[in-house]
């Protein structure tokens, strides 16, 4: 029900809290603990979301870098291929004419 805490442990915590804080302070204490846990959960979710966003942004940056690298080497390859094609005869007839 409450993770690793069973019913006997919950009852013992409640009795100790009742003895330490009294019956009038217990509802306030419960609300304070609830608010603190909610705040912690929101903060941890926000941190997790921030880390996931940063990881995704880094992946995008690495893919963009790979694309730039491919474009730069691809342009040189195409340029070299076009230059070679212009120098070489395109058809067998052109080969015999030269």
N, C-alpha and C positions, 0 to 999 in steps of 0.2 A: 504494500500500500504506500509506504513512504520510503521506498528504496531499501537500504539495509536495516532500517529501524523497524522492529516488530511492535506489536501492541504493548507488550510489557515495558519496552523502552520508552514508548510514547507516554504511557501512564506515569512512569517514574519521572520523566522530564516535566510533565504537567504538575505533579505533586511538589517537586522541588521548586518550580517557578511560583506555585501558589504560596509556598512557605516563605520564599524570599521576597516576593513583591506584593503579596496579598491579593485578595479577590478584586479589589477596585482597580489595581494597576494592570491586571492580566489582559483585559481587552485592549488597552492602549499599547501594551507590549506586543500583543499579537498583530495589531495594525501596523506598528512600527516595523516589525520583522517582515510582514507581508510587503510593505512598501519597499523596504530595502532589497528584498529578493526580486521584486518586480523591476526595480531600477537596475540591479545587477544583470538581470536577464536582458533588458533592453540595451544596456551598454555592451554586453558580450555579443549580442546579435549585430549591433552596429559595427563593432570591431571586426567581427567575422565577415560582414558585408564589405567593409573597407579593404580587408586583406584579399578577398576574392576579386574585387574590382581592380586592385593593383596587379594581381597575378594576370588577370585578363588583359589589362592594358600592356603589361610587359610582353605577353604573347603576341599581341597585335603589333607592338613595336618590332619584335623579332621577325615577324612575317613581313612587315613593310621593308625591313632591312634586307631580307632575303630577296624580295621582289626587286628592290633597287639594284642589288648585286647581279641578279639574273638579267635585268634590263641592260645594265652596263656591259656585261660580258656578252649578252645576246646581240646587242647593237654592234659590237666589234665583230662578232661572228658573222652577222648578216652583212656588214660592210665588207669584210674580207671575202665572203662568198660572192657578193655582187661584183667586186673588183676582179676576182678570178674568172667569173662568168663573162665579164666584158673582155678580158684578155683572151680567153679560150674561144675557139670557133664553136658556134652553136650547133651546126649541122655537119654531116660528113662532106657535103659539097663545099662548104666553106673551108673545111680542112684541106681538101685537095686543091682549092684555089690558092691557098697560102703557101 
